[in-house]
């Protein structure tokens, strides 16, 4: 069945017909566990560092633990490996698991894309998954991504209500294919939170230091940062705040689990909220689908033909966590989430 589906997919792709946008295609790739059939084996390959990285690896591991508990699985049912970060090691581990007959092989991040491109091509009947990446147009690779625009909208609400000066900023990564949607959603969220809020955007090309300096020059006092590569935004804000009056210190909205530095002491001094990408929920859903002999195959990128699933507010994949409770923000965020779920509010452009 899968090979026929794959052939059909390539035929449609070559003729430019990817399919109905947003349709969720659930197809059987895996052995059915009903009727005493053999339970499919699942594996996850963590990126360099594995458990304990305080970022995506840890979030994925938490999801694995939840899945084991929910579905009564053991270490024999879900195998966990850690790569040393080299391309050779990534390829070898993925190839080893595919040859061993694992039904689903999960990887944690964009660093696996070169290895996945090669190994998934060698094993078309094996299902792979990658967390936080939607660049690989292969039918046997599930891209588990998150509704970044929804998260940015909630961040915009939080920034606007938290701002004392009525000026908020966004630092995002120009390399992020979702950056334009994020910019639009954050701007709309800020005005949903408090009409008339001035929004300043910096779509960083290389280093965010100059971008934070620019936002400071515009008297911004809340910044939503999606810069994952380092803690430079935190360092820049902390340095600027030394010279700022106590009443107008710059505050930060971060993103978890991608920003591993959110738990650092310096970050905690300025952090007011985090947009949460629930990798743990994604993991539980991926495992559950596999045990049912299914796989997610929504069209997450219709232009390039990338399949997978975008986790959102609807399935608990996106949320916002406040460091200190704020009833005004909580009420506004709750109203926005309700409107998004009902279809009354569209957050992306």
TAHUKA-V288391 format. One record per backbone hydrogen bond with DSSP energy under -0.5 kcal/mol. NH is the residue of the N-H (numbers start at 1). CO is the residue of the C=O. E is the energy in kcal/mol with one decimal. If there is no record, write none. Layout:
# TAHUKA-V288391
nh	co	e
NH	CO	E
NH	CO	E
This chain:
# TAHUKA-V288391
nh	co	e
5	1	-2.3
6	2	-2.8
7	3	-2.3
8	4	-2.3
9	5	-2.6
10	6	-2.3
11	7	-2.0
12	8	-2.6
13	9	-2.6
14	10	-2.4
15	11	-1.1
16	13	-1.4
17	12	-2.5
18	16	-0.8
23	20	-1.7
25	23	-0.7
25	297	-0.7
26	24	-0.7
27	25	-0.7
27	295	-0.8
29	27	-0.8
33	291	-0.6
36	33	-0.7
37	34	-1.2
42	77	-2.7
43	104	-2.5
44	79	-2.5
45	106	-3.1
46	44	-0.6
46	81	-3.1
50	47	-2.4
53	50	-1.0
59	55	-2.2
60	56	-2.8
61	57	-2.6
62	58	-2.3
63	59	-1.8
64	60	-2.2
65	61	-2.4
66	62	-2.1
67	63	-2.5
68	64	-2.5
69	65	-1.9
70	66	-2.8
71	67	-2.7
72	68	-0.6
73	68	-2.3
77	74	-1.1
78	74	-1.7
79	42	-2.6
79	77	-0.5
81	44	-2.6
83	46	-2.5
90	86	-2.3
91	87	-2.6
92	88	-2.6
93	89	-2.4
94	90	-2.3
95	91	-2.7
96	92	-2.4
97	93	-2.1
98	94	-2.3
99	95	-2.6
100	96	-1.6
101	98	-1.3
102	97	-1.9
103	41	-2.2
104	41	-1.1
105	127	-1.9
106	43	-2.9
106	104	-0.5
107	129	-2.4
108	45	-1.0
109	107	-0.7
112	109	-1.7
113	110	-1.8
116	112	-3.1
117	113	-2.7
118	114	-1.4
119	115	-2.9
120	116	-2.5
121	117	-0.6
122	118	-1.2
123	119	-1.5
126	123	-1.7
127	103	-1.3
128	140	-3.1
129	105	-2.2
130	142	-2.6
131	107	-1.8
132	144	-2.8
133	130	-0.5
137	135	-0.7
138	136	-1.9
141	138	-1.9
142	128	-3.0
143	141	-0.6
143	307	-2.1
144	130	-2.6
144	142	-0.8
145	143	-0.9
145	309	-2.2
147	311	-2.3
148	146	-2.1
150	147	-0.6
151	147	-1.8
152	148	-2.5
153	149	-2.2
154	150	-2.1
155	151	-2.1
156	152	-2.4
157	153	-2.0
158	154	-2.1
159	155	-2.8
160	156	-2.4
161	157	-2.2
162	158	-1.9
163	159	-1.7
168	198	-2.7
169	222	-2.7
170	200	-2.0
171	224	-2.4
172	170	-0.5
172	202	-2.1
174	172	-0.6
174	204	-2.9
176	173	-2.0
179	176	-2.0
182	178	-2.5
183	179	-2.6
184	180	-2.2
185	181	-2.5
186	182	-2.8
187	183	-2.1
188	184	-2.2
189	185	-2.6
190	186	-2.4
191	187	-1.6
192	188	-1.7
193	189	-2.3
194	190	-2.4
197	194	-1.6
198	166	-2.7
200	168	-2.4
202	170	-2.5
204	172	-2.1
204	202	-1.2
212	208	-2.4
213	209	-1.9
214	210	-2.1
215	211	-2.3
216	212	-2.3
217	213	-1.9
218	214	-1.1
219	216	-1.8
220	215	-2.1
221	167	-2.1
222	167	-0.7
223	251	-2.6
224	169	-2.8
225	223	-0.7
225	253	-2.3
226	171	-3.1
228	226	-0.8
235	231	-2.3
236	232	-2.6
237	233	-2.5
238	234	-2.7
239	235	-2.0
240	236	-2.3
241	237	-2.6
242	238	-0.7
242	239	-0.7
243	240	-1.3
244	240	-0.7
248	245	-1.8
249	246	-0.7
251	221	-2.3
252	270	-2.9
253	223	-2.6
254	273	-2.4
256	275	-2.9
259	255	-2.0
260	258	-1.3
262	259	-1.7
263	260	-0.6
264	261	-1.7
268	264	-2.4
269	265	-1.1
270	266	-0.5
270	267	-1.5
271	267	-1.9
272	252	-2.9
273	252	-1.0
274	321	-2.3
275	254	-2.6
276	319	-3.1
277	256	-3.0
277	275	-0.6
278	276	-0.8
278	317	-2.9
279	277	-2.2
282	278	-1.8
283	279	-2.2
284	280	-2.0
285	281	-2.3
286	282	-2.4
287	283	-2.5
288	284	-2.6
289	285	-2.4
290	286	-1.9
291	287	-2.3
292	288	-1.1
293	290	-1.7
294	289	-3.0
298	308	-2.9
299	23	-0.7
300	298	-1.0
300	306	-1.7
301	306	-1.6
305	301	-1.6
306	301	-2.0
308	298	-2.1
309	143	-2.5
311	145	-3.2
311	309	-0.7
316	313	-1.1
317	312	-2.6
318	312	-0.9
319	276	-1.6
321	274	-2.8
323	272	-2.3
324	272	-0.6
330	326	-2.7
331	327	-2.4
332	328	-1.9
333	329	-3.0
334	330	-2.4
335	331	-2.1
336	332	-2.2
337	333	-2.7
338	334	-2.1
339	335	-2.2
340	336	-2.5
341	337	-2.5
342	338	-1.8
343	339	-0.7
343	340	-0.7
344	339	-1.4
345	339	-1.7
347	345	-0.5
